[in-house]
Amino acid sequence: MSPEAGWNKRDVPKGPDLSRNLTIGLGIVLGLSILGWIFILISRGDTIVPVTTVTQGGNETLPEHSVSDFMENSSPEEVSDSARQAVAGFLNARTLKGRCQFIHGGESHLEKMRQFYARIGESDQPSGFSKIAFERLESMEGVPFIYLNALDASGETHVFNLLPTSDGMLIDWESSVCYGEMTWEEFQEKKPEEPVLMRVLLSSRHSEDDEGTPLDFVLLSERDDRSLRIVYVDPDGEVSRTLKDVFKTGASFYPYTLYVTWNTERRVAEVTGLKHLYWMDPKLSR
């Protein structure tokens, strides 16, 4: 199962606790192995969940969609066809601007897309639609979405999360590419003192025996780098209290959209804000 598929607070996939009866060093080694399997499963077609477009301190103004009308008036085949058409259109589009018509938020994401694809390299740009490799209809917090893997003309696999709108399914681009404002390498080099948005897999270094111990560090891994990093959390802050409650549910990894800042006093990276659990915000389609 992928990090986000079917994940909710009432039905959490159980998995090994990296911290239980292990030292941090051994936990990181095992964590790397587990993460490798997670991403292998993702590439094979298991589900992964999407993300939000909320900025720290406020929400973006998004167009209102009558999601229920489309979903209630469409057959499963029509929903699937709509999703497939959006993915094919995205992969066949020759420009980023052309791709914007198939994603939530449209051209408001254009500058983000330019920066993102420049960062990861032109070789990772889609090269035309070939076929659908995997598709599954899922639901998160009552909102339906489609997780889909598609192959481009070069044989490369692309992951897509699609949410309903009044006119059909559109791609949640940010969660599909696991968009962040910086890579971890960039963050370490620039050491920004302003919050940086990241989409990560998060795990606790605490074990069940640490129930009364303040949460002061978490383990973090990003989209294309499976290494685990130990990141500071203020043990007296709201982030620590929130994450400690989330970690009680017992999953090994939690897909999170959050903010990381360079703490100049401690000379460490620090999680300073939580945008939302999951990489996709189901509110995007409401």
N, C-alpha and C positions, 0 to 999 in steps of 0.2 A: 504493500500500500504506500502511496506517495505521501509526502508530509501533510498535505491539506485535505486529501480526499475523504469526504464523509466525516470530517473531524468536527465534533461539537462538544460542549461542556458536559452533556449528559451521556455521551457515548464515545468515550475516548479509547482509541486503540492502545492496548497495553504493550509495553515493550520493556527491555532491560533498562534499569537506571544506571547511567554511566558512573554515578558517583558511589553507588552502594558497594561497600567493602573493597573499594579500589582507591588507589592513590590517584592524584590528579594526573600524573604522568601516564599511568596505565589507562586511565579513563580516556585521555586524549587519543592514545593509540587505538583503543577499541572504537572510539568515536569516529575516527577516520575510516575504519573498516565499515562501520554501519552506514555512514554517510555515502560511501561508495556504492553500497547496495541500494540505498534510497534512490540515488540518481540513475542507477542501472534500471531499477524498476520503473522510474519515470520514463526513461527512454523506451521501455518495452510497452508502455501504454497505460500504466496505472494512473489514477487521477491525481491532479494537483490543483490547488485552489488559488483564486485571484486576489486582487488588492484595490485600495481606495485612491481617491484623488483629493484628499484633504490636506491642506497645509497647516503647519503648526500654528495654533492660535485662531484658526477659523476654517470654515468649509468653503470650497469653491462653489460657485453658483452653477448648478447643472440643470439641463433641460428636464422638465417633468415628462415621464413616459407612462402611458397606460399599459403597464406590463400585463396586467390581468387580461385585458382585451385580446392581446396577441396570443397569449398562452391558452386562454379558454376557447378561442375561436379557431385554433389551429390543431391539426392532427399531429401526432408524434413525427410522422414522416415530413410534414410541412415545416416543423421546427428544425428537424435535422437538415432538410434541404436549405433552409435559410442560413443555418450555421455554415454549411459547406460552401454556399455561394459567397459568404463573407470571407472565408478563409481563402478560397480560390481567387477572389478578387484582390485580396491583400497580396498574395504571393505573385500574382500576375501583373500587378501594377508596376510601372517602370520608374516611378518617382515616389518619394516619401509623401508628397502632397497627394498623389493619387491613392496611396494607401490609407490616407486619413479618412476617406469616405466610408471605410469599413470598420472604423474603431469608435468606441465611446469617446465623446469629447471632440471628435473630428480634428480640425486644424489647430485647435488650442494646444495640441500635443506636438505640433510640428517642430518647434525648436528643441524640445526634449528629445525627439526622435533623431534629429540631426546630431545632437551632442552624443547620444547613446551609441549610434551606429559608427560615428567617427571614433569613439573610444574603443569599441570592440573590433573595428577593422572592416573594410569593405568586403573582405572574403566571407563575412558572416551575413551579408545581405541576401535575402531570398532571391532565387534565380528562376522563378516561374513555378506554377503549381503542377504537381505530378499526380498525387493520389492521397486519399485519406488512409492513414495507417491504423487509427484507433479513434473511437468516439464513445462518449458516455454522458448520459444525462444525470446530473447530480442536483442536490439541493443543499443550500447553506442558509441557516436561520430563516427558513421558509421561502427563500428566493431560489428559483431554478436557474441553473447555468449548465453549459455544456463544456466538458473538457475534451479536447480533440488534439490528436497528433497528425500532422500532415507532412508528406515528403515533397520537397521541391524538385526541380528538374535535375539537380546535381545529386540527388539521393539523400540530402541532408534532412534530418527530422526537425520540425518546428513545433513547439508547444503553444496551444491557444486555449484561452479561457473566454467563453462567449456568454454574454448576458442578454436577456430579452429587452427590447424596446417596443414601442407601439407599432413599429414598422417591421419588426423582425429581430434576428439575432445580430449583435455587433460584438466585435472583439474588445475585451478589456486589455488594451495593449500593455499598460504598465505592469500588471500582474503576469501577463503572458511571457514577458521578457525579464521579469523580476527586476524592474527598473529601480535603480538607486542613483542618488546624485553624485556619488563617487564610488570607485572600487576601493577595497580595503588598502591596496597598495598606494592609491592616490591619497587616501586619508592619512596613512602613516607618513607619507612624504610631506604633505602640506600642514598636518596637525591643526586643522581648523578649530577655532574657538567658538564658531557659530554652529548650531545644530545642523547635521547632515542626515538627510533621509536615506535609510537603507532598508532593503528587504532581505531578511536573513532567516536562517534556522537557528533557534535558540534552545539551549539546554542548561539545566542547573548543575552546578558542581556539588550541590548539597545531597545528602542521603536522607533517608527517613529518620536517622538518628540525630539529624541536625535541626529537628523541629523548632527548638527554642533559640537557634542561632540566627542572627540577622543575615539576610542575603546581601553579600557585599561583592560578589563576582558572578558572572554568568559565562557560559561558553557560546561562542558565536561563529557561524560559518556563512559565507555568502554564495551567490549564484554559481559562479564558475570556479571558485577556489574552495576545495573541500576541507582545507585546513581549519582546525578549531582554534579560536583565539580566546584568551581569558580577558574579559572586559569588565571594568569596574562599575559597580552600582552603589550609590550612596545608601548605606544600610539603614539610615533614618528617614529616607525619602519615600515619596509615593510610588516611584517606580519599583523599588525593592518590595514594598508591601503588595503591590499588584501582582508582580511576577511570582512572588512566593505563593500567593493564592492560586495562580494559574498552574504552577508546577505541582501542586498537590493532586492534580487530576491524574498524574502518573504516566503521561506519555514520555517517550524518550526525547523527542524533538518537537518544537512548536514553531510553525511558520509565523513570523512577526514582521510588521512594518513599524519601524521605530526611528528614533533620532540618536545619533552618536556625536559626542563633542570631545575635543581634546582638553583634558584637565591639566592645565599648565602647572598647577601646584603639585599634583601627584605625579605628573608626567606619564599619564596613562590615558587610554581611551575610556570614555564613560558613557553609558546609556543614560541620557538625560530626559527622554520623552518617549512615550508609547503612543503611536498613532492608532493602531488597532491590531488585534489578533488576526491572523491569516495574511495572505499576500493580496487578497481581493477584498474589497468592501462591498457586501451585498446591498448596501444603501445606494450604490451607484445606479442601480436599475429601478429605484423606487421614486 
